[in-house]
Structure formats: structure tokens, C-alpha cells
Amino acid sequence: MRPAAPHQRPPAERLEAAACLGWLGRLLALALLAVLAVGIPASLGSPAQAATAAVAPTGVPTTTLTELPSASAFEAQAKLIPKLRQFYGGSGAVRGLVPILILMVGPIKVIPAFLRLTARASEPMRRRIAWNGFLLSTATVLVLALFGYRLLVNFNIPLTAILASAGLVMVLVALRLVMAEYGNDGVFGDHPHGHGDGLESSLALPPPENPGLDLVVQPLVFPIILTPYGLAVVITLAALVRELEGSPATLIAILLVIMVLNLLAMLFARPILAVIRPRVLQMLGLILGIIQLALGIGLLFTALEVQALAIQELLR
């Protein structure tokens, strides 16, 4: 006589347990990010400061070394932003954050991608995926908005480095999006839809067979809702918002509104596409891709301008 099979959890309970473990992992990741932002002692200083102290002459008093300015590379370069804005005649720049953030982390690119991911999901599962994606993406941008400045300062990342990184990724992604529209023999592949990051290619790929909550972290939140260059822009704006005559509360309010728009776009993606045809979204995506390309090149030039101002200050 065969022994009785051990008791197994029903599929629904296994799914709930997996969902709980998934949320625990996400909370731990966000907590680790916050610890990295605020948990590094400021007394450690930057690598350049440590090297300067190590090779300092023995005759220099200790009090003199400890009283040297300990501004990070980011803080030193951020002080040059008012001079750069004065050169361009800029006044209040907070209004300019709204279109940039909508383009970087807004709902336009989310609608077709979410429809593809959840094409074979039930309506309750589709809503669960949308709400989980909204909660995780909102928590991520809030952590970055609150601690982005400390991340850059504690890791001694220069302003020029984060600007150039965001600009370079934006340029590469925008080039893929724009060039994917040039037929079968496009620069970035021979797929009829280009294999790019455009809206058309998001709809052309086959949907997952059994969509579930495992799609929330990747690819829904990362990189569809929160693109790599979008995260870099959020971190940079969080660190520079005061230099742009704004406040962290204003940036957080803008991000919350955009995240709510993302949620509404996911919940009502089917009715939206019933009114706005995919071809219209494709054309809109192409236009936004060109704007994104221009913004990326602008970030690269801004990084060069800040670096030139920093060199000018060093040569004085």
C-alpha cells in the first residue's frame, strides 16, 4: 500500500504566500536604499579628501586639517547652478519639472505595455497587477525624492556624472525608439517592428501565457514605469530642487500626481485604447522620442557646462 501523499497547500494559498514574500523583498530593498542614503557617516569624507589628508605634511596642525571644508563633489558643483541659470536668464524652473517628469515616468508609455503584459489576465488579476505596480513605483520614487540628495553626497557622485549618465541613457533609448520606425532593415534590428523601445514594439511582442504578480517588479515597474534615465532624473531633481527655486514638497506632490495618472492609465487602459487608436499612440511616442533625444543631448551639454564652470573656479 502506497504511503499517503503529504499535505500540499492549495494553489491560491501558494500564490498569496509568494505575494507576501515578494512584498517583503521589495520593502527590504527600499529599506536598504534608505540605509545607503543616510547611513554612511559624513565624517568619512570623500576619497579625494582622504587622499589629501593621507599625504598632508606632518608639520600641518591637526586642527587645520579637520577644519578644511568637507563639501562633496556634488555639493561643490551644485553651487554653480545659479550662475548657469543666471547666464541663461532663468527664473522659476519648477513649472519646467512637470513636462520633464511626465515624459520620464509618466503614463504615455505605460498604456500599451500594460495591455500587452495583461492581455491574457483576468480582470481581478489585471487590477491587482496595476495596484501593486502603482504602490511599488510610488514607494520607489518617494524614497529617491527624499534621499536622492544624500545618495549623491554620501557616494561623492559629481553633478556632472549623474547628468551625463542620465543624458547618455536617454539618448541611446531615444535613438532606438526613433530608428525603430524605419522599416525592416533598421539600425537596431531586422524585426518588422524594430525590437526597439517604441510603443509599437511593446504591442507587437507576444503577451505572457499566465500573467501574475511576478510581472510587477520586472518588467512593469522596472523598466516600463520607472525607466533607468527616469530614476536618474528624479534623483538629480530631488538634489537640485532648491537650486531651481522649488521645494522637496513640490517635487513629491508632482511625483504623486504622476503616479496616480499611471495607476489610472493601467486601470483604464482598454477604454483608453478604444478611443485612442494604437497608431495614434505610436505617432505620439515617436514625437516624444524626438523630444527625449533633445532632452538627453541637453543634459549632456549641461554636464559639460557645469564641468567648464568647475574648471574655471579651480583656475581662479
SESEVO-273071 format. One record per residue (C-alpha): residue number from 0; residue in three letters; x, y, z. Coordinates in nm, 2 decimals. Last residue first. Example, Ala and Ser with C-alpha at 12.3 -4.5 7.8 and 13.67 -1.06 7.14 Angstrom:
% SESEVO-273071
<tornu n="1" res="Ser" xx="1.37" yy="-0.11" zz="0.71"/>
<tornu n="0" res="Ala" xx="1.23" yy="-0.45" zz="0.78"/>
This chain:
% SESEVO-273071
<tornu n="315" res="Arg" xx="4.10" yy="8.12" zz="-1.02"/>
<tornu n="314" res="Leu" xx="4.18" yy="7.80" zz="-1.21"/>
<tornu n="313" res="Leu" xx="3.96" yy="7.59" zz="-0.99"/>
<tornu n="312" res="Glu" xx="3.65" yy="7.81" zz="-1.05"/>
<tornu n="311" res="Gln" xx="3.70" yy="7.79" zz="-1.42"/>
<tornu n="310" res="Ile" xx="3.73" yy="7.41" zz="-1.40"/>
<tornu n="309" res="Ala" xx="3.40" yy="7.40" zz="-1.21"/>
<tornu n="308" res="Leu" xx="3.24" yy="7.63" zz="-1.47"/>
<tornu n="307" res="Ala" xx="3.36" yy="7.40" zz="-1.75"/>
<tornu n="306" res="Gln" xx="3.22" yy="7.10" zz="-1.56"/>
<tornu n="305" res="Val" xx="2.89" yy="7.27" zz="-1.52"/>
<tornu n="304" res="Glu" xx="2.88" yy="7.35" zz="-1.90"/>
<tornu n="303" res="Leu" xx="2.98" yy="6.99" zz="-1.99"/>
<tornu n="302" res="Ala" xx="2.71" yy="6.84" zz="-1.77"/>
<tornu n="301" res="Thr" xx="2.46" yy="7.08" zz="-1.92"/>
<tornu n="300" res="Phe" xx="2.56" yy="6.97" zz="-2.27"/>
<tornu n="299" res="Leu" xx="2.50" yy="6.61" zz="-2.18"/>
<tornu n="298" res="Leu" xx="2.16" yy="6.70" zz="-2.02"/>
<tornu n="297" res="Gly" xx="2.06" yy="6.89" zz="-2.34"/>
<tornu n="296" res="Ile" xx="2.16" yy="6.58" zz="-2.55"/>
<tornu n="295" res="Gly" xx="1.92" yy="6.38" zz="-2.34"/>
<tornu n="294" res="Leu" xx="1.65" yy="6.64" zz="-2.36"/>
<tornu n="293" res="Ala" xx="1.68" yy="6.65" zz="-2.74"/>
<tornu n="292" res="Leu" xx="1.65" yy="6.27" zz="-2.76"/>
<tornu n="291" res="Gln" xx="1.35" yy="6.28" zz="-2.53"/>
<tornu n="290" res="Ile" xx="1.18" yy="6.53" zz="-2.75"/>
<tornu n="289" res="Ile" xx="1.25" yy="6.31" zz="-3.05"/>
<tornu n="288" res="Gly" xx="1.11" yy="6.01" zz="-2.86"/>
<tornu n="287" res="Leu" xx="0.81" yy="6.22" zz="-2.76"/>
<tornu n="286" res="Ile" xx="0.73" yy="6.27" zz="-3.12"/>
<tornu n="285" res="Leu" xx="0.77" yy="5.89" zz="-3.20"/>
<tornu n="284" res="Gly" xx="0.56" yy="5.80" zz="-2.90"/>
<tornu n="283" res="Leu" xx="0.28" yy="6.03" zz="-3.02"/>
<tornu n="282" res="Met" xx="0.29" yy="5.87" zz="-3.36"/>
<tornu n="281" res="Gln" xx="0.28" yy="5.52" zz="-3.20"/>
<tornu n="280" res="Leu" xx="0.00" yy="5.64" zz="-2.97"/>
<tornu n="279" res="Val" xx="-0.20" yy="5.75" zz="-3.27"/>
<tornu n="278" res="Arg" xx="-0.14" yy="5.41" zz="-3.44"/>
<tornu n="277" res="Pro" xx="-0.26" yy="5.24" zz="-3.13"/>
<tornu n="276" res="Arg" xx="-0.60" yy="5.41" zz="-3.17"/>
<tornu n="275" res="Ile" xx="-0.72" yy="5.65" zz="-2.90"/>
<tornu n="274" res="Val" xx="-1.08" yy="5.58" zz="-2.81"/>
<tornu n="273" res="Ala" xx="-1.08" yy="5.21" zz="-2.76"/>
<tornu n="272" res="Leu" xx="-0.72" yy="5.25" zz="-2.64"/>
<tornu n="271" res="Ile" xx="-0.84" yy="5.45" zz="-2.35"/>
<tornu n="270" res="Pro" xx="-1.12" yy="5.20" zz="-2.27"/>
<tornu n="269" res="Arg" xx="-0.86" yy="4.92" zz="-2.26"/>
<tornu n="268" res="Ala" xx="-0.60" yy="5.11" zz="-2.05"/>
<tornu n="267" res="Phe" xx="-0.85" yy="5.21" zz="-1.78"/>
<tornu n="266" res="Leu" xx="-0.68" yy="5.06" zz="-1.48"/>
<tornu n="265" res="Met" xx="-0.33" yy="5.10" zz="-1.62"/>
<tornu n="264" res="Ala" xx="-0.38" yy="5.47" zz="-1.72"/>
<tornu n="263" res="Leu" xx="-0.55" yy="5.54" zz="-1.39"/>
<tornu n="262" res="Leu" xx="-0.25" yy="5.40" zz="-1.20"/>
<tornu n="261" res="Asn" xx="0.00" yy="5.59" zz="-1.41"/>
<tornu n="260" res="Leu" xx="-0.20" yy="5.91" zz="-1.35"/>
<tornu n="259" res="Val" xx="-0.18" yy="5.84" zz="-0.98"/>
<tornu n="258" res="Met" xx="0.20" yy="5.81" zz="-1.02"/>
<tornu n="257" res="Ile" xx="0.21" yy="6.14" zz="-1.20"/>
<tornu n="256" res="Val" xx="0.02" yy="6.31" zz="-0.92"/>
<tornu n="255" res="Leu" xx="0.25" yy="6.16" zz="-0.66"/>
<tornu n="254" res="Leu" xx="0.56" yy="6.28" zz="-0.85"/>
<tornu n="253" res="Ile" xx="0.43" yy="6.64" zz="-0.87"/>
<tornu n="252" res="Ala" xx="0.35" yy="6.64" zz="-0.50"/>
<tornu n="251" res="Ile" xx="0.69" yy="6.50" zz="-0.41"/>
<tornu n="250" res="Leu" xx="0.86" yy="6.77" zz="-0.62"/>
<tornu n="249" res="Thr" xx="0.66" yy="7.05" zz="-0.45"/>
<tornu n="248" res="Ala" xx="0.74" yy="6.90" zz="-0.11"/>
<tornu n="247" res="Pro" xx="1.11" yy="6.90" zz="-0.19"/>
<tornu n="246" res="Ser" xx="1.10" yy="7.27" zz="-0.25"/>
<tornu n="245" res="Gly" xx="1.14" yy="7.50" zz="-0.55"/>
<tornu n="244" res="Glu" xx="1.36" yy="7.78" zz="-0.66"/>
<tornu n="243" res="Leu" xx="1.56" yy="7.56" zz="-0.90"/>
<tornu n="242" res="Glu" xx="1.86" yy="7.55" zz="-0.66"/>
<tornu n="241" res="Arg" xx="1.62" yy="7.41" zz="-0.40"/>
<tornu n="240" res="Val" xx="1.51" yy="7.13" zz="-0.64"/>
<tornu n="239" res="Leu" xx="1.87" yy="7.03" zz="-0.72"/>
<tornu n="238" res="Ala" xx="1.90" yy="6.71" zz="-0.52"/>
<tornu n="237" res="Ala" xx="1.55" yy="6.58" zz="-0.58"/>
<tornu n="236" res="Leu" xx="1.59" yy="6.69" zz="-0.95"/>
<tornu n="235" res="Thr" xx="1.90" yy="6.47" zz="-0.98"/>
<tornu n="234" res="Ile" xx="1.75" yy="6.17" zz="-0.81"/>
<tornu n="233" res="Val" xx="1.43" yy="6.20" zz="-1.02"/>
<tornu n="232" res="Val" xx="1.64" yy="6.24" zz="-1.34"/>
<tornu n="231" res="Ala" xx="1.84" yy="5.93" zz="-1.26"/>
<tornu n="230" res="Leu" xx="1.53" yy="5.73" zz="-1.20"/>
<tornu n="229" res="Gly" xx="1.38" yy="5.85" zz="-1.53"/>
<tornu n="228" res="Tyr" xx="1.70" yy="5.75" zz="-1.71"/>
<tornu n="227" res="Pro" xx="1.67" yy="5.40" zz="-1.58"/>
<tornu n="226" res="Thr" xx="1.30" yy="5.38" zz="-1.66"/>
<tornu n="225" res="Leu" xx="1.04" yy="5.37" zz="-1.39"/>
<tornu n="224" res="Ile" xx="0.71" yy="5.27" zz="-1.54"/>
<tornu n="223" res="Ile" xx="0.84" yy="5.03" zz="-1.80"/>
<tornu n="222" res="Pro" xx="1.18" yy="4.95" zz="-1.66"/>
<tornu n="221" res="Phe" xx="1.14" yy="4.84" zz="-1.39"/>
<tornu n="220" res="Val" xx="0.78" yy="4.88" zz="-1.26"/>
<tornu n="219" res="Leu" xx="0.62" yy="4.66" zz="-1.52"/>
<tornu n="218" res="Pro" xx="0.91" yy="4.44" zz="-1.64"/>
<tornu n="217" res="Gln" xx="1.01" yy="4.34" zz="-1.38"/>
<tornu n="216" res="Val" xx="0.87" yy="4.42" zz="-1.03"/>
<tornu n="215" res="Val" xx="0.51" yy="4.36" zz="-1.12"/>
<tornu n="214" res="Leu" xx="0.54" yy="4.07" zz="-1.36"/>
<tornu n="213" res="Asp" xx="0.56" yy="3.81" zz="-1.08"/>
<tornu n="212" res="Leu" xx="0.22" yy="3.93" zz="-0.98"/>
<tornu n="211" res="Gly" xx="0.06" yy="3.72" zz="-1.25"/>
<tornu n="210" res="Pro" xx="0.04" yy="3.67" zz="-1.62"/>
<tornu n="209" res="Asn" xx="0.00" yy="3.31" zz="-1.74"/>
<tornu n="208" res="Glu" xx="0.09" yy="3.30" zz="-2.11"/>
<tornu n="207" res="Pro" xx="0.28" yy="3.63" zz="-2.13"/>
<tornu n="206" res="Pro" xx="0.18" yy="3.86" zz="-2.42"/>
<tornu n="205" res="Pro" xx="0.35" yy="3.82" zz="-2.76"/>
<tornu n="204" res="Leu" xx="0.56" yy="4.12" zz="-2.87"/>
<tornu n="203" res="Ala" xx="0.38" yy="4.36" zz="-3.12"/>
<tornu n="202" res="Leu" xx="0.22" yy="4.59" zz="-2.86"/>
<tornu n="201" res="Ser" xx="0.55" yy="4.69" zz="-2.70"/>
<tornu n="200" res="Ser" xx="0.71" yy="4.72" zz="-3.04"/>
<tornu n="199" res="Glu" xx="0.45" yy="4.98" zz="-3.15"/>
<tornu n="198" res="Leu" xx="0.51" yy="5.18" zz="-2.83"/>
<tornu n="197" res="Gly" xx="0.87" yy="5.22" zz="-2.91"/>
<tornu n="196" res="Asp" xx="1.16" yy="5.06" zz="-2.71"/>
<tornu n="195" res="Gly" xx="1.31" yy="4.90" zz="-3.01"/>
<tornu n="194" res="His" xx="1.27" yy="4.55" zz="-3.15"/>
<tornu n="193" res="Gly" xx="1.23" yy="4.72" zz="-3.49"/>
<tornu n="192" res="His" xx="0.87" yy="4.64" zz="-3.56"/>
<tornu n="191" res="Pro" xx="0.93" yy="4.42" zz="-3.86"/>
<tornu n="190" res="His" xx="1.23" yy="4.28" zz="-3.67"/>
<tornu n="189" res="Asp" xx="1.56" yy="4.33" zz="-3.85"/>
<tornu n="188" res="Gly" xx="1.74" yy="4.50" zz="-3.57"/>
<tornu n="187" res="Phe" xx="1.88" yy="4.82" zz="-3.43"/>
<tornu n="186" res="Val" xx="1.98" yy="5.01" zz="-3.75"/>
<tornu n="185" res="Gly" xx="1.65" yy="4.94" zz="-3.92"/>
<tornu n="184" res="Asp" xx="1.63" yy="4.68" zz="-4.20"/>
<tornu n="183" res="Asn" xx="1.26" yy="4.60" zz="-4.16"/>
<tornu n="182" res="Gly" xx="1.14" yy="4.96" zz="-4.17"/>
<tornu n="181" res="Tyr" xx="1.25" yy="5.29" zz="-4.03"/>
<tornu n="180" res="Glu" xx="1.04" yy="5.33" zz="-3.72"/>
<tornu n="179" res="Ala" xx="1.29" yy="5.15" zz="-3.50"/>
<tornu n="178" res="Met" xx="1.53" yy="5.44" zz="-3.56"/>
<tornu n="177" res="Val" xx="1.32" yy="5.68" zz="-3.34"/>
<tornu n="176" res="Leu" xx="1.28" yy="5.44" zz="-3.04"/>
<tornu n="175" res="Arg" xx="1.63" yy="5.31" zz="-3.06"/>
<tornu n="174" res="Leu" xx="1.77" yy="5.66" zz="-3.08"/>
<tornu n="173" res="Ala" xx="1.55" yy="5.76" zz="-2.78"/>
<tornu n="172" res="Val" xx="1.69" yy="5.48" zz="-2.57"/>
<tornu n="171" res="Leu" xx="2.05" yy="5.57" zz="-2.65"/>
<tornu n="170" res="Val" xx="2.00" yy="5.95" zz="-2.60"/>
<tornu n="169" res="Met" xx="1.82" yy="5.90" zz="-2.27"/>
<tornu n="168" res="Val" xx="2.09" yy="5.66" zz="-2.14"/>
<tornu n="167" res="Leu" xx="2.36" yy="5.92" zz="-2.23"/>
<tornu n="166" res="Gly" xx="2.16" yy="6.21" zz="-2.07"/>
<tornu n="165" res="Ala" xx="2.10" yy="6.03" zz="-1.74"/>
<tornu n="164" res="Ser" xx="2.47" yy="5.93" zz="-1.71"/>
<tornu n="163" res="Ala" xx="2.59" yy="6.28" zz="-1.82"/>
<tornu n="162" res="Leu" xx="2.37" yy="6.45" zz="-1.56"/>
<tornu n="161" res="Ile" xx="2.47" yy="6.20" zz="-1.28"/>
<tornu n="160" res="Ala" xx="2.84" yy="6.24" zz="-1.36"/>
<tornu n="159" res="Thr" xx="2.82" yy="6.62" zz="-1.39"/>
<tornu n="158" res="Leu" xx="2.66" yy="6.65" zz="-1.05"/>
<tornu n="157" res="Pro" xx="2.96" yy="6.47" zz="-0.90"/>
<tornu n="156" res="Ile" xx="2.89" yy="6.14" zz="-0.71"/>
<tornu n="155" res="Asn" xx="3.05" yy="6.16" zz="-0.37"/>
<tornu n="154" res="Phe" xx="2.88" yy="5.84" zz="-0.25"/>
<tornu n="153" res="Asn" xx="2.74" yy="6.02" zz="0.05"/>
<tornu n="152" res="Val" xx="2.65" yy="6.33" zz="-0.14"/>
<tornu n="151" res="Leu" xx="2.48" yy="6.16" zz="-0.43"/>
<tornu n="150" res="Leu" xx="2.28" yy="5.93" zz="-0.20"/>
<tornu n="149" res="Arg" xx="2.20" yy="6.21" zz="0.04"/>
<tornu n="148" res="Tyr" xx="2.04" yy="6.42" zz="-0.23"/>
<tornu n="147" res="Gly" xx="1.84" yy="6.13" zz="-0.36"/>
<tornu n="146" res="Phe" xx="1.70" yy="6.06" zz="0.00"/>
<tornu n="145" res="Leu" xx="1.35" yy="6.21" zz="-0.01"/>
<tornu n="144" res="Ala" xx="1.29" yy="6.21" zz="-0.38"/>
<tornu n="143" res="Leu" xx="1.45" yy="5.86" zz="-0.42"/>
<tornu n="142" res="Val" xx="1.24" yy="5.72" zz="-0.14"/>
<tornu n="141" res="Leu" xx="0.93" yy="5.88" zz="-0.29"/>
<tornu n="140" res="Val" xx="1.01" yy="5.75" zz="-0.63"/>
<tornu n="139" res="Thr" xx="1.05" yy="5.39" zz="-0.50"/>
<tornu n="138" res="Ala" xx="0.73" yy="5.40" zz="-0.29"/>
<tornu n="137" res="Thr" xx="0.53" yy="5.53" zz="-0.58"/>
<tornu n="136" res="Ser" xx="0.67" yy="5.26" zz="-0.82"/>
<tornu n="135" res="Leu" xx="0.59" yy="4.98" zz="-0.57"/>
<tornu n="134" res="Leu" xx="0.24" yy="5.10" zz="-0.49"/>
<tornu n="133" res="Phe" xx="0.14" yy="5.17" zz="-0.85"/>
<tornu n="132" res="Gly" xx="0.28" yy="4.83" zz="-0.97"/>
<tornu n="131" res="Asn" xx="0.09" yy="4.65" zz="-0.70"/>
<tornu n="130" res="Trp" xx="-0.23" yy="4.84" zz="-0.79"/>
<tornu n="129" res="Ala" xx="-0.19" yy="4.76" zz="-1.16"/>
<tornu n="128" res="Ile" xx="-0.11" yy="4.40" zz="-1.11"/>
<tornu n="127" res="Arg" xx="-0.40" yy="4.36" zz="-0.87"/>
<tornu n="126" res="Arg" xx="-0.63" yy="4.52" zz="-1.12"/>
<tornu n="125" res="Arg" xx="-0.52" yy="4.29" zz="-1.40"/>
<tornu n="124" res="Met" xx="-0.56" yy="3.99" zz="-1.17"/>
<tornu n="123" res="Pro" xx="-0.92" yy="4.09" zz="-1.09"/>
<tornu n="122" res="Glu" xx="-0.99" yy="4.14" zz="-1.47"/>
<tornu n="121" res="Ser" xx="-0.84" yy="3.81" zz="-1.57"/>
<tornu n="120" res="Ala" xx="-0.51" yy="3.80" zz="-1.74"/>
<tornu n="119" res="Arg" xx="-0.44" yy="3.71" zz="-2.10"/>
<tornu n="118" res="Ala" xx="-0.37" yy="4.06" zz="-2.23"/>
<tornu n="117" res="Thr" xx="-0.21" yy="4.16" zz="-1.91"/>
<tornu n="116" res="Leu" xx="0.15" yy="4.22" zz="-2.03"/>
<tornu n="115" res="Arg" xx="0.04" yy="4.36" zz="-2.36"/>
<tornu n="114" res="Leu" xx="-0.21" yy="4.60" zz="-2.22"/>
<tornu n="113" res="Phe" xx="0.05" yy="4.72" zz="-1.96"/>
<tornu n="112" res="Ala" xx="0.30" yy="4.79" zz="-2.24"/>
<tornu n="111" res="Pro" xx="0.04" yy="4.98" zz="-2.45"/>
<tornu n="110" res="Ile" xx="-0.06" yy="5.20" zz="-2.16"/>
<tornu n="109" res="Val" xx="0.27" yy="5.26" zz="-1.98"/>
<tornu n="108" res="Lys" xx="0.45" yy="5.46" zz="-2.24"/>
<tornu n="107" res="Ile" xx="0.21" yy="5.75" zz="-2.21"/>
<tornu n="106" res="Pro" xx="0.16" yy="5.72" zz="-1.83"/>
<tornu n="105" res="Gly" xx="0.45" yy="5.93" zz="-1.70"/>
<tornu n="104" res="Val" xx="0.80" yy="5.85" zz="-1.56"/>
<tornu n="103" res="Met" xx="1.03" yy="6.04" zz="-1.79"/>
<tornu n="102" res="Leu" xx="0.79" yy="6.23" zz="-2.02"/>
<tornu n="101" res="Ile" xx="0.57" yy="6.32" zz="-1.73"/>
<tornu n="100" res="Leu" xx="0.88" yy="6.41" zz="-1.53"/>
<tornu n="99" res="Ile" xx="1.00" yy="6.65" zz="-1.80"/>
<tornu n="98" res="Pro" xx="0.66" yy="6.80" zz="-1.86"/>
<tornu n="97" res="Val" xx="0.62" yy="6.88" zz="-1.48"/>
<tornu n="96" res="Leu" xx="0.97" yy="6.99" zz="-1.40"/>
<tornu n="95" res="Gly" xx="0.95" yy="7.31" zz="-1.61"/>
<tornu n="94" res="Arg" xx="0.70" yy="7.46" zz="-1.38"/>
<tornu n="93" res="Val" xx="0.96" yy="7.44" zz="-1.10"/>
<tornu n="92" res="Ala" xx="1.21" yy="7.65" zz="-1.30"/>
<tornu n="91" res="Gly" xx="1.14" yy="8.00" zz="-1.17"/>
<tornu n="90" res="Ser" xx="1.39" yy="8.25" zz="-1.31"/>
<tornu n="89" res="Gly" xx="1.62" yy="8.15" zz="-1.60"/>
<tornu n="88" res="Gly" xx="1.81" yy="8.42" zz="-1.78"/>
<tornu n="87" res="Tyr" xx="2.05" yy="8.17" zz="-1.95"/>
<tornu n="86" res="Phe" xx="2.36" yy="8.31" zz="-1.77"/>
<tornu n="85" res="Gln" xx="2.16" yy="8.34" zz="-1.45"/>
<tornu n="84" res="Arg" xx="2.07" yy="7.97" zz="-1.47"/>
<tornu n="83" res="Leu" xx="2.44" yy="7.88" zz="-1.50"/>
<tornu n="82" res="Lys" xx="2.54" yy="8.10" zz="-1.21"/>
<tornu n="81" res="Pro" xx="2.25" yy="7.96" zz="-1.00"/>
<tornu n="80" res="Ile" xx="2.37" yy="7.60" zz="-1.09"/>
<tornu n="79" res="Leu" xx="2.73" yy="7.66" zz="-0.98"/>
<tornu n="78" res="Lys" xx="2.66" yy="7.57" zz="-0.61"/>
<tornu n="77" res="Ala" xx="2.55" yy="7.23" zz="-0.73"/>
<tornu n="76" res="Gln" xx="2.91" yy="7.16" zz="-0.84"/>
<tornu n="75" res="Ala" xx="3.05" yy="7.19" zz="-0.48"/>
<tornu n="74" res="Glu" xx="2.76" yy="7.00" zz="-0.34"/>
<tornu n="73" res="Phe" xx="2.80" yy="6.71" zz="-0.59"/>
<tornu n="72" res="Ala" xx="3.18" yy="6.69" zz="-0.53"/>
<tornu n="71" res="Ser" xx="3.12" yy="6.67" zz="-0.16"/>
<tornu n="70" res="Ala" xx="3.18" yy="6.96" zz="0.07"/>
<tornu n="69" res="Ser" xx="3.42" yy="6.89" zz="0.35"/>
<tornu n="68" res="Pro" xx="3.57" yy="7.24" zz="0.40"/>
<tornu n="67" res="Leu" xx="3.90" yy="7.22" zz="0.60"/>
<tornu n="66" res="Glu" xx="3.87" yy="7.25" zz="0.97"/>
<tornu n="65" res="Thr" xx="3.99" yy="6.89" zz="1.03"/>
<tornu n="64" res="Leu" xx="4.32" yy="6.97" zz="0.85"/>
<tornu n="63" res="Thr" xx="4.39" yy="7.29" zz="1.04"/>
<tornu n="62" res="Thr" xx="4.31" yy="7.13" zz="1.37"/>
<tornu n="61" res="Thr" xx="4.57" yy="6.86" zz="1.30"/>
<tornu n="60" res="Pro" xx="4.84" yy="7.11" zz="1.27"/>
<tornu n="59" res="Val" xx="5.05" yy="7.10" zz="0.94"/>
<tornu n="58" res="Gly" xx="5.41" yy="6.99" zz="1.01"/>
<tornu n="57" res="Thr" xx="5.34" yy="6.63" zz="0.92"/>
<tornu n="56" res="Pro" xx="5.28" yy="6.73" zz="0.56"/>
<tornu n="55" res="Ala" xx="4.95" yy="6.61" zz="0.41"/>
<tornu n="54" res="Val" xx="4.97" yy="6.29" zz="0.21"/>
<tornu n="53" res="Ala" xx="4.70" yy="6.10" zz="0.39"/>
<tornu n="52" res="Ala" xx="4.48" yy="6.41" zz="0.44"/>
<tornu n="51" res="Thr" xx="4.47" yy="6.47" zz="0.07"/>
<tornu n="50" res="Ala" xx="4.39" yy="6.11" zz="0.00"/>
<tornu n="49" res="Ala" xx="4.10" yy="6.11" zz="0.25"/>
<tornu n="48" res="Gln" xx="3.97" yy="6.43" zz="0.09"/>
<tornu n="47" res="Ala" xx="3.98" yy="6.28" zz="-0.26"/>
<tornu n="46" res="Pro" xx="3.80" yy="5.97" zz="-0.14"/>
<tornu n="45" res="Ser" xx="3.52" yy="6.19" zz="0.01"/>
<tornu n="44" res="Gly" xx="3.45" yy="6.23" zz="0.37"/>
<tornu n="43" res="Leu" xx="3.43" yy="5.95" zz="0.63"/>
<tornu n="42" res="Ser" xx="3.30" yy="6.20" zz="0.88"/>
<tornu n="41" res="Ala" xx="2.97" yy="6.21" zz="0.69"/>
<tornu n="40" res="Pro" xx="2.89" yy="5.87" zz="0.83"/>
<tornu n="39" res="Ile" xx="2.72" yy="5.64" zz="0.57"/>
<tornu n="38" res="Gly" xx="2.37" yy="5.55" zz="0.70"/>
<tornu n="37" res="Val" xx="2.15" yy="5.81" zz="0.53"/>
<tornu n="36" res="Ala" xx="2.14" yy="5.72" zz="0.16"/>
<tornu n="35" res="Leu" xx="2.26" yy="5.36" zz="0.20"/>
<tornu n="34" res="Val" xx="2.01" yy="5.30" zz="0.47"/>
<tornu n="33" res="Ala" xx="1.73" yy="5.44" zz="0.26"/>
<tornu n="32" res="Leu" xx="1.83" yy="5.21" zz="-0.03"/>
<tornu n="31" res="Leu" xx="1.84" yy="4.91" zz="0.21"/>
<tornu n="30" res="Ala" xx="1.49" yy="5.00" zz="0.33"/>
<tornu n="29" res="Leu" xx="1.37" yy="5.01" zz="-0.02"/>
<tornu n="28" res="Ala" xx="1.52" yy="4.66" zz="-0.09"/>
<tornu n="27" res="Leu" xx="1.38" yy="4.52" zz="0.23"/>
<tornu n="26" res="Leu" xx="1.03" yy="4.65" zz="0.14"/>
<tornu n="25" res="Arg" xx="1.06" yy="4.49" zz="-0.20"/>
<tornu n="24" res="Gly" xx="1.17" yy="4.16" zz="-0.05"/>
<tornu n="23" res="Leu" xx="0.88" yy="4.16" zz="0.19"/>
<tornu n="22" res="Trp" xx="0.64" yy="4.24" zz="-0.09"/>
<tornu n="21" res="Gly" xx="0.76" yy="3.94" zz="-0.29"/>
<tornu n="20" res="Leu" xx="0.74" yy="3.71" zz="0.02"/>
<tornu n="19" res="Cys" xx="0.38" yy="3.82" zz="0.07"/>
<tornu n="18" res="Ala" xx="0.30" yy="3.76" zz="-0.30"/>
<tornu n="17" res="Ala" xx="0.46" yy="3.41" zz="-0.28"/>
<tornu n="16" res="Ala" xx="0.25" yy="3.33" zz="0.02"/>
<tornu n="15" res="Glu" xx="-0.07" yy="3.45" zz="-0.15"/>
<tornu n="14" res="Leu" xx="0.01" yy="3.24" zz="-0.46"/>
<tornu n="13" res="Arg" xx="0.08" yy="2.93" zz="-0.25"/>
<tornu n="12" res="Glu" xx="-0.25" yy="2.99" zz="-0.07"/>
<tornu n="11" res="Ala" xx="-0.44" yy="3.01" zz="-0.40"/>
<tornu n="10" res="Pro" xx="-0.27" yy="2.70" zz="-0.54"/>
<tornu n="9" res="Pro" xx="-0.39" yy="2.49" zz="-0.24"/>
<tornu n="8" res="Arg" xx="-0.12" yy="2.40" zz="0.01"/>
<tornu n="7" res="Gln" xx="0.01" yy="2.04" zz="0.00"/>
<tornu n="6" res="His" xx="-0.05" yy="1.77" zz="0.25"/>
<tornu n="5" res="Pro" xx="0.20" yy="1.48" zz="0.22"/>
<tornu n="4" res="Ala" xx="0.10" yy="1.20" zz="-0.01"/>
<tornu n="3" res="Ala" xx="-0.03" yy="0.89" zz="0.17"/>
<tornu n="2" res="Pro" xx="0.20" yy="0.60" zz="0.17"/>
<tornu n="1" res="Arg" xx="0.15" yy="0.34" zz="-0.11"/>
<tornu n="0" res="Met" xx="0.00" yy="0.00" zz="0.00"/>
